[in-house]
Amino acid sequence: MNNITVVSSPNNRGKIRGTLLEKSEISYKIEDENFYEGKLSVERLSEANDTLPFTISEKLVKAYNLSLEAGDDVCFIGELRSYNKLIDGKSRLILSFFVKEVVENESAKSVNELTLTGYICKEPVYRTTPFNRQICDVLLAVNRIAFNKSDYIPCILWGRNAKFIQSKKVGTKVNLTGRIQSRVYKKEIKEGEFEERVAYEVSCQRIEVLDKEETAETSQDLA
């Protein structure tokens, strides 16, 4: 047993289990406490893998006696956080799973689940694919408990969920359940020259509007 006190956020709760892709190293320090950053490979049902970044305090590493070596199998409880980072002179939104608890003896081989409660802070972007698949991108502002700030989480909705959310206004409060996913894409940095990048987002499985006048509106699409 350890003596770490976990303060769970009702707005941002997640659990992931997977395999460390590389040895995690101390990346930064806040108020004399060191933090490690690493990447976790998490299997999908399709047998593809998501590569998810995480951050964990040295206090937790020591409390659970973690080695954080490549190939280690770990299970974390925490929240998905965002921050802006200056890269090549431009500000980019960076996402990382902030670990608040380590789960020992988890029986499931792979876990990737996240529940968010927040506000639509940008007009939803609705589109259809060449195969007529409905997609909607939503940016969710999630208040961070005990801090005077919000995390901005990109979410992607499919099928009936996409159709359901497309007309919702900025400021609408929603509860969303899904999984964190990584997506590789190519960014044109100058004419004819492309750079491979990884985007992170929450793939929605269920969404509910929480505004008083729309409490009953719920949509679920597990496809």
C-alpha positions in Angstrom: 0.0 0.0 0.0 1.1 3.6 -0.5 0.1 6.9 1.1 -0.6 8.9 -2.1 -3.9 10.9 -1.9 -5.7 10.9 -5.2 -7.9 13.9 -6.0 -10.2 12.9 -8.8 -11.7 15.4 -11.2 -15.4 14.9 -11.9 -14.9 16.8 -15.3 -12.0 14.8 -16.7 -11.6 11.1 -15.8 -9.6 8.5 -17.7 -7.9 5.1 -17.5 -5.4 3.7 -19.9 -3.3 0.5 -19.9 -0.6 -0.4 -22.4 3.1 -0.9 -22.9 5.9 1.7 -22.6 7.5 2.3 -26.0 10.7 3.7 -24.5 12.4 4.5 -21.2 10.7 7.5 -19.6 13.0 10.4 -18.5 12.5 13.4 -16.3 11.4 16.2 -18.5 10.7 19.2 -16.2 10.4 20.4 -12.6 7.7 22.3 -10.9 8.2 23.6 -7.3 11.1 21.1 -6.7 9.0 18.2 -7.9 10.3 16.3 -11.0 7.9 15.0 -13.7 8.6 12.2 -16.2 7.2 12.1 -19.7 6.7 9.0 -21.8 4.7 7.2 -24.5 2.3 4.3 -24.0 1.2 1.9 -26.8 -2.4 1.0 -26.3 -4.2 -1.6 -28.4 -7.5 -0.9 -30.2 -10.2 -3.5 -30.8 -9.1 -3.4 -34.4 -5.6 -4.6 -33.3 -4.1 -1.3 -34.4 -2.3 0.7 -31.7 -2.6 4.2 -30.3 0.6 5.9 -29.1 -0.4 8.1 -26.1 1.8 10.6 -24.3 1.7 10.7 -20.5 3.1 12.7 -17.6 3.8 11.3 -14.2 5.3 12.8 -11.0 8.4 11.4 -9.5 6.5 11.1 -6.2 4.1 8.5 -7.9 7.0 6.7 -9.6 8.7 6.2 -6.2 5.5 5.3 -4.4 4.6 2.5 -6.8 8.3 1.5 -7.4 8.0 2.0 -11.2 11.0 1.4 -13.4 9.4 3.1 -16.5 11.5 1.0 -18.8 10.6 0.2 -22.4 8.4 -2.8 -22.5 6.9 -2.3 -19.1 3.1 -2.9 -18.8 1.4 -0.2 -16.8 -2.2 1.0 -16.0 -2.8 4.6 -15.1 -5.8 6.6 -13.9 -5.8 10.4 -14.5 -6.9 13.1 -16.8 -6.2 14.4 -20.3 -4.6 17.8 -20.1 -3.6 20.4 -22.7 -1.0 23.1 -22.9 0.4 25.4 -25.6 4.0 24.9 -26.7 6.0 27.1 -29.1 7.3 25.0 -31.9 9.1 26.5 -34.9 7.8 29.9 -33.9 4.2 28.8 -33.8 2.0 28.0 -30.8 0.7 24.4 -30.9 -1.8 22.7 -28.6 -0.2 19.7 -26.9 -2.1 16.9 -25.2 -0.8 14.6 -22.5 -2.4 12.1 -20.1 -1.6 13.4 -16.6 -1.3 10.4 -14.2 -2.9 10.7 -10.8 -2.9 7.0 -9.8 -1.2 3.8 -10.8 -3.5 0.7 -11.0 -1.8 -2.5 -9.9 -3.0 -6.0 -11.0 -5.3 -4.8 -13.7 -6.9 -7.8 -15.4 -7.8 -6.3 -18.8 -5.1 -6.6 -21.4 -5.8 -3.1 -22.9 -7.8 -0.2 -21.4 -8.5 3.2 -23.0 -11.5 5.1 -21.6 -12.2 8.8 -20.9 -15.2 10.8 -19.7 -15.2 14.6 -20.1 -17.7 17.3 -19.0 -17.1 20.6 -20.6 -18.3 23.3 -23.0 -18.2 23.5 -26.8 -15.8 26.4 -27.3 -15.6 26.5 -31.1 -18.2 26.1 -33.8 -18.5 22.3 -34.6 -17.1 21.4 -38.0 -19.3 18.8 -39.8 -18.3 16.9 -43.0 -18.8 13.7 -44.8 -16.2 11.4 -46.3 -16.1 10.2 -49.9 -17.7 7.0 -48.5 -20.6 9.1 -47.0 -19.4 8.7 -43.4 -20.5 11.5 -41.2 -17.8 13.2 -39.1 -17.9 16.2 -36.7 -14.9 17.9 -35.0 -15.6 19.6 -31.7 -13.2 21.5 -29.4 -14.2 21.0 -25.7 -13.1 23.4 -22.9 -12.9 21.4 -19.7 -12.5 23.2 -16.4 -9.6 21.9 -14.3 -10.6 21.4 -10.7 -8.6 23.4 -8.1 -6.9 25.4 -10.9 -8.1 28.6 -12.5 -7.7 27.3 -16.0 -9.3 25.0 -18.6 -8.0 22.2 -20.8 -8.9 22.3 -24.5 -9.6 18.9 -25.9 -10.2 18.1 -29.6 -12.9 15.5 -30.0 -14.1 13.7 -33.1 -17.7 12.3 -33.4 -19.0 9.8 -36.0 -22.3 8.8 -37.5 -25.4 9.7 -35.5 -23.2 11.4 -32.8 -21.8 13.7 -35.5 -25.2 14.6 -36.8 -26.5 15.1 -33.3 -23.8 17.6 -32.3 -23.3 19.6 -35.5 -26.0 22.2 -34.7 -25.1 22.8 -31.1 -23.9 26.3 -30.2 -20.7 27.5 -28.7 -21.2 27.4 -24.9 -23.3 24.3 -24.9 -22.4 22.1 -21.9 -21.9 18.4 -22.7 -20.8 15.1 -21.2 -18.8 12.9 -23.5 -17.5 9.3 -23.2 -14.9 7.8 -25.5 -11.3 6.9 -25.9 -8.0 8.8 -26.6 -6.6 8.1 -30.1 -3.5 9.1 -32.0 -3.5 9.9 -35.7 -0.5 10.2 -38.0 -0.8 12.8 -40.8 1.4 14.8 -43.1 1.8 18.5 -42.8 3.1 20.6 -45.7 5.8 22.8 -44.2 6.7 24.4 -47.5 5.8 23.8 -51.1 6.4 20.2 -52.0 7.9 19.4 -48.6 5.9 17.4 -46.0 6.5 16.5 -42.4 4.9 13.6 -40.6 3.1 14.6 -37.4 0.9 12.9 -34.8 -2.4 14.4 -33.7 -4.3 13.4 -30.5 -8.0 13.5 -30.0 -10.9 11.9 -28.2 -13.0 9.5 -30.3 -16.6 9.9 -28.9 -18.8 6.9 -28.3 -21.6 8.6 -26.3 -22.5 12.3 -25.8 -25.2 14.0 -23.8 -26.2 17.7 -23.7 -26.4 19.0 -20.1 -28.0 22.4 -20.6 -31.2 22.7 -18.6 -33.4 23.1 -21.6 -31.8 20.1 -23.3 -31.2 17.7 -20.5 -32.8 14.7 -22.2 -30.8 14.9 -25.4 -28.4 12.0 -25.7 -26.7 10.3 -28.6 -24.7 7.1 -28.7 -22.8 5.5 -31.6 -20.4 2.7 -30.8 -19.4 2.1 -34.4 
